[in-house]
Amino acid sequence: TGFISIGDTAVFLPSGKESRIKSVEAFNSPKITKVEPGMAAGLTLETQIYVKPGELLCKKGEKIPLVSNKLIANVFWMGKAPFIRGKRYKLKIGSDRTYAEFVEVVNVIDASDLSSVKGKQQLDRHDVGLCVIETSKPIAFDLVNEIENTGRFVIVDSYDISGGGIITGKAED
């Protein structure tokens, strides 16, 4: 969503690893010195570091995404089985994949009549709920009202996409 140029310091999240951009490489293109949204390009770094799949590249000194293993999200549940506590699900956000557990439901809206249900302990099919989700490792994300692409996720249950969500906040311990 931003620009990064030769000489800028890149920060990779959630690991926090840093390195300066040494060069910008693009296939079948004249020499370029910066990358902007929508470009397919590679970056050479001054320091050799290993960046795991799913990490976000950010320009140091600019607003960076949040990093946490607990997030607050509006979840729309489409699974045949309910979204329950204590069960491990796979959460996919951007190119990152991790395991996640449903920790708490704050509020549920029944999609059939738009009524609000307090005290519900699970999400049933077609429910929309404000939930707290805990991931097995820290993930980098944005709030959906800031950057939509990194503020949305899907939840996989037994190889089926069973839910989707938008991140509205970072949950504190």
C-alpha positions in Angstrom: 0.0 0.0 0.0 3.0 2.3 0.1 6.3 3.1 -1.5 9.8 1.9 -0.7 13.1 3.0 -2.4 16.7 2.1 -2.6 18.4 3.2 0.7 15.2 3.0 2.8 15.1 0.7 5.8 12.6 -2.2 5.5 11.0 -3.7 8.6 9.5 -7.2 8.3 6.6 -8.0 10.6 5.8 -9.8 12.8 9.5 -10.8 13.2 10.8 -7.2 13.5 13.8 -8.0 11.3 15.3 -5.0 9.5 17.6 -4.3 6.6 18.2 -1.5 4.1 17.1 -1.8 0.5 20.2 -2.3 -1.7 18.4 -2.6 -5.1 15.1 -3.0 -6.8 14.7 -5.8 -9.4 11.9 -6.1 -12.0 11.6 -8.6 -14.8 11.8 -7.3 -18.3 11.8 -3.7 -17.2 14.2 -0.7 -17.2 16.1 -0.1 -14.0 13.9 1.2 -11.2 14.7 2.7 -7.9 11.4 2.4 -6.0 8.5 0.0 -5.6 4.9 1.3 -5.5 1.5 -0.4 -5.1 0.6 -2.9 -7.8 4.2 -3.5 -9.0 5.7 -6.9 -9.2 9.3 -6.5 -8.1 12.0 -8.0 -6.0 14.2 -6.4 -3.4 17.8 -7.0 -2.6 18.8 -6.3 1.0 22.1 -5.1 2.3 22.0 -7.7 5.2 21.1 -11.3 4.4 18.1 -12.2 6.5 15.5 -14.9 6.3 12.0 -13.6 5.9 9.3 -16.2 6.6 6.3 -16.5 4.3 3.4 -14.3 5.5 5.6 -11.4 6.8 4.7 -7.9 5.9 7.3 -5.5 4.5 7.0 -2.0 5.9 9.0 1.2 5.6 10.7 2.1 8.8 9.6 5.4 10.2 6.1 5.2 8.7 2.9 3.9 10.4 3.3 0.1 10.7 0.8 -2.6 11.2 -0.2 -4.0 14.6 1.4 -7.2 15.8 -0.4 -9.4 18.3 -1.7 -12.9 18.9 -5.0 -11.7 20.2 -7.4 -9.7 18.0 -11.0 -8.4 18.1 -13.0 -9.2 15.0 -16.4 -9.3 13.5 -16.8 -12.9 12.3 -19.4 -14.2 9.9 -19.8 -17.9 10.4 -20.8 -20.1 7.5 -19.7 -23.5 8.7 -22.0 -26.4 9.2 -20.5 -27.0 12.6 -20.6 -24.1 15.1 -17.6 -21.9 15.9 -16.8 -23.1 19.4 -14.2 -22.5 22.1 -11.3 -24.8 22.6 -11.1 -26.0 19.0 -8.2 -25.2 16.7 -9.0 -23.6 13.4 -6.7 -22.4 10.7 -6.7 -18.6 10.2 -5.5 -17.2 6.8 -4.7 -13.5 6.6 -2.9 -12.3 3.5 -0.2 -14.9 2.8 0.2 -15.8 6.5 -1.3 -19.0 7.9 -1.6 -19.9 11.6 -3.7 -21.8 14.0 -6.3 -19.9 16.0 -8.8 -20.4 18.8 -12.1 -18.7 19.5 -11.6 -17.2 23.0 -14.7 -15.1 23.7 -17.9 -13.8 22.1 -18.9 -10.3 23.0 -22.1 -10.0 21.0 -23.9 -12.0 18.4 -26.4 -10.8 15.7 -28.8 -13.4 14.3 -28.6 -12.8 10.5 -32.2 -14.2 10.0 -33.9 -11.4 12.0 -31.0 -9.1 12.9 -31.7 -9.5 16.7 -28.8 -9.1 19.1 -28.1 -12.1 21.4 -26.1 -11.5 24.6 -24.4 -14.3 26.5 -24.1 -16.7 23.5 -21.1 -19.0 23.8 -20.7 -20.0 20.2 -21.4 -18.8 16.6 -23.9 -20.9 14.7 -24.3 -21.0 10.9 -25.1 -17.5 9.6 -24.4 -15.8 12.9 -22.3 -12.6 12.9 -20.4 -12.0 16.2 -17.9 -9.6 17.7 -15.3 -12.1 19.0 -11.9 -12.3 20.5 -9.6 -14.7 18.6 -6.2 -15.9 19.8 -3.6 -17.1 17.3 -0.8 -19.6 18.0 1.9 -17.1 17.0 1.9 -13.3 16.7 0.6 -12.0 13.4 0.8 -8.6 11.6 -2.4 -7.0 10.7 -4.2 -3.7 10.2 -7.6 -2.5 11.3 -10.1 -3.0 8.5 -11.0 0.7 8.5 -7.3 1.6 7.8 -6.1 -1.0 5.3 -8.8 -3.5 4.1 -6.4 -6.1 2.6 -4.5 -6.8 5.8 -7.6 -6.3 8.0 -9.5 -9.3 6.7 -9.2 -13.0 7.2 -10.8 -16.4 6.7 -11.2 -19.3 9.1 -10.8 -22.8 7.8 -12.4 -25.8 9.6 -11.5 -29.3 8.3 -10.4 -28.0 4.9 -13.5 -25.9 4.4 -13.7 -22.1 4.6 -16.2 -21.8 7.4 -15.9 -18.2 8.4 -14.6 -14.8 7.5 -13.9 -11.7 9.5 -12.7 -8.2 9.7 -10.3 -7.0 12.4 -11.6 -4.1 14.5 -9.0 -4.1 17.2 -6.1 -5.6 19.1 -7.2 -7.4 22.3 -5.2 -6.8 25.4 -4.3 -9.7 27.8 
